[in-house]
Amino acid sequence: MKAHYKHIPAIESKLFKSVIQNNSKEFDYPWHYHPEFELTYILSSQGVRYVGNSMENYFEEDLVLVGSNMPHCWIKSEDQPSSSRAIVIYLKEDFLDDTWMQSYEFEAIHQLLKLSGKGIKFDKEVALSVREKFFELLTLPPLEKLLLLLQILQELARTAKFHLLCEQGFTYELNTTNNERINIVYKYIEKNYREKISLADIAAQVNMNEEYFSRFFSNIMNKSFFEFLNEYKINRACKLLIETDKQVSEICYAAGYESIPFFYRQFKKFKHCQPKSYRQQYQKIPSLVIL
């Protein structure tokens, strides 16, 4: 997940581009950034979404708006058998800076795009309300496509059903060496989170001593390594709570914890509730099937 610069080639419009990603080669792009704003609608896939220093599970109907030059990627689960599909809209930087976007009529959209610098995750209900419009964008002629895009952005700008992924904001130094180090850390956690990972273990992966690595990671991610590691484990536990009927104690060990009381404390810290409550809350969400 090295944070690559990704070039987004223009097509018929110099303001935006809408594409459908139908295969793993298109979807599994490593941790990357680009000057364009990005609005991503997940049609079929699930895994872990990284935006700035935010890490969350994602599922179908995941709708996220990412600001300019914000590093991000969606990493699908290894146990996912089906292919990943997503519709992605790229908005050029000029989309926000042009004079017409500064006018009163577009004030709500203007504020939405400014807020996207913190990453915006819209509720599933909101995603479903604009789902068909995303498909229409792929087939309409240029002018009609622009008008429909403005409708979508206006709907998203008016809703309060969202949460910010990087509440405190995220400032990232676009440095190739640091990108590669963070990439190594991500990969190591993904493969070894069920084992006990020490600071010496992870520091050795990037050829640093423990103290220097600790400062390095905290400066870039705005959180300590062990906070990040526990957040990853709790997200894995949440996925198991949602997708399986396993007992909480089983999930605790499967997520890499050796102590059930410590698991409960970490779960409460990150999810503000107990594991059983989290499962019950999720089960109350209506099951919506879109054909």
N, C-alpha and C positions, 0 to 999 in steps of 0.2 A: 504493500500500500504506500509506496513512495509517492509523495505529493507532486505529481507531474503537472506541468503546464499543459492544458488541453486546448488545442486550437479548434474553434467552432467555425467551420466554413459557412459562408453566406450562401443562400440560395436566391429565391426570387425577391426577398425583402432584405433591406439593410437594417431593419429595426428588430426583427425577431425571426426565429426559426422553430418549427414544430416537427418532431420526428417520433416515430414509434420504434422502440428497441425490442426486437423479436427473438434475439438469441443471446447466449452467454457472452459471446465476444463483444457485443455492443453494450451489454448490461454490466459485466464484471470489469468495469474500468477502475484502475487502482486509485488510491487516494489522490485527488487532483484539485486544481483550481483553474479558474478562467475569469476574465473581466465581465463576462455576461452574467446576468441574473438567471437563475435556473428554477423552473417550476416542474417538479417531477410527480407524476401520478403512477403508482405501482398497480398494475393490473393483475399480475400473478407472480408472486415471489414472497419469500420471507427470510429473515435473517437479522443482521445487525446493521444499523445505520449510524455512520459517523459524520457529524457536522461540527466543525470546529472542535471544541473540547467536549461536545455532547455525544453520548452513546446511548442508543435506545434500540429495542427490538422493533422491527417493522413487519407488517403483514400486508395482505391485499388491501386495496383502497387507501394506501398510505399517500398522503398529499403534503408535499413540503416545498416551501419557497426558500431558496438559498441566495444570499446576497453576493455581490461582486467580489471575486478573489477569496471567497471563503472555502477552505479545503473541505472536501466531503467525499463520501462514497457509500454505496449500499453493498454489503457483502452477504450474499445468500448463504443459507445454512447448508452444510455439507450433506445433510441427510435429505435435502429437498430433491425429489426425483424429477419433477417437472421443470420445464424451461422457464426462464424469467421473461416477463413482458412489462414494458412501461411506456408511457407517453411523456415526452420531455419537451418543454418549451424553453428556449433560450432567448432572453431579452438583451439586446445590445446595450452597452453603457449609454449610448445616445438616446435610448428610449426614455431615460429619466431626465437627461440634460436638455433635450430639445425645448424650444420656447413653448410649444403647445402643451407640453406636459407640465409646465410651470403655471398654467392658467387655473382659474378657480374651478372650472369644470372637472379637472383631473386631480384636485387636491387630495381626495381619499386614496387614489391609486398612488400618487406621489408619496404619501406617508407610508403606505403599505411597502413600497419598494425600499424606502429608507429603513423601515423596521426589519426588513429581510436581512440586514447585516448581522442580526442576532439569530437568524434561522427561525422559520415559522412552520410549525406542524399544525395543520388544520384537523379538526375532529372528523371522524368517519362520516358523520351526517352531512357535513359540508362537502366532503369529497364526492359523495354519492349524488349530491344535488347538481354538480357540474360535470359529472362523468360523461354524459352523452355529448356535451359541448366539446370535450377534449377530442373525441372521435371525429366530430364534424370538422375541427380545425385541420385535420389531415387531408380533407378532400375539397374544401372550398377554394374558390379563386382568391387572389391576393387581397382585394379590397374587403370582400365579405369576411375573409379570415381575420383581418385586422379588427374589424368591427366586433366580431365574435370574441376575439381575445380581450378587447376592452370590456366587454360584458362580463367575462369570467373574472378579470381583475377587479372590476367594480363590486361584484358579488363577494369576492374574497376580502375586499377592503372594508365592506360593511359588516362582516360577521365578527362576533366576539368569541366564537367557538374555536379557539386555537390556543396553543401555548408556545412560548419562546424556548428554543433549544439551548441558547447561550444567554441566560438571563443577564449576566454581568458583561455581556459583549465578549468578543474574542479578537485579539490582535495577533496576527501570525506573521512571523518573519519568513519571507519566501526564500529559504536558504536550502540549497540542494543537500548539503551534508546533514543538516538537522532533519530534513525530510526522510532521508535514508535511515537515520537512527530511529526515528519514530516508527517507520515502517517495520524495522526489525523488532521493536518492542511489541507492536500489534501482533505480528506473526507469532512471536514467542508466547504471548498470553493466550492466543487462540489455540495453540497446540498443547499448552501445559497448564491451563488454569485449574485442572483437577488435581494437580500436584502442588506441593508446598513450594512456592517461589520466594526465594530470599532476595534481598537487595543486591547481594554479591552475585547471585545467579544472573539477574537481569543486567546489572552493570557490566558484567563480563561479556555479554552479547554485543555490546557496542564499544568495547575496549576502553571503559572508563573505570575510575575507582568509585566506590559507593557514594562518597560525599559529593563528588562532582556530578555524578549521574542524578542524584537526588535533586540538586539545584537545577540542573539542565531540564529535567522533566517538569518540575514545578514551574519554571519560568515559561516554558512553551505551552503547557496544557492548563496552567492556572489551577492545578490541583496536584496533590502528591501522588506518587506512583501507587501506593497501597490503597488510596482512595479510588483511584482509577481501576485498579485490579478488583477491588470489592464491588465496584459499580458493575463491572463486566460480569462477575459471578452472579450478582443479584439479577441482572438481566437474563442470564441463562436460566436461573431459577424461575423467573416469571414466565418464560417460554414453556417450561415444563408444567407449571401450574395451570396454564391456559390449555395446553395441548394434551395433557395426560391426566389420569386419575391416580397417579402415584401419591403416597402419603408424604406429608411435609418432611418427615425425617429422611425418607429416601431422596427427596429432591435436595435436601441440605447437602448430603454427601455427593450426589451427582453433580452439584454445582461447585464442588471443590472445597467444601467446609468440613472441618473435623469436629466442630463443637456446635451442637444445636442451639444453645443459648446465644452464642456469638452470632450465628446465622440469623436468629430472630432480631437481635439488636441491629445488625447491618440492614436487614430487610426494612425495619421500621425507619431507619435513618434515610434510606433512599426512596422508599415508596410510601412512607407516612402511614402505614397500616401493617397489620400482621398478614402472613402468607394466606391463611384461610379466608380472611376478609377480602384480600386481593382477588382470589379465585371466585368468591361469591359475587363480587362486584362485576367481574368480567362476564360471568354467566348470565347476569341480568340484562346485558346488552342484547337487543333484538338481533336475531339472525336474518340478514338481508341477502337475498340472492338476486343478482342482476344477470339476466341472460343476454 
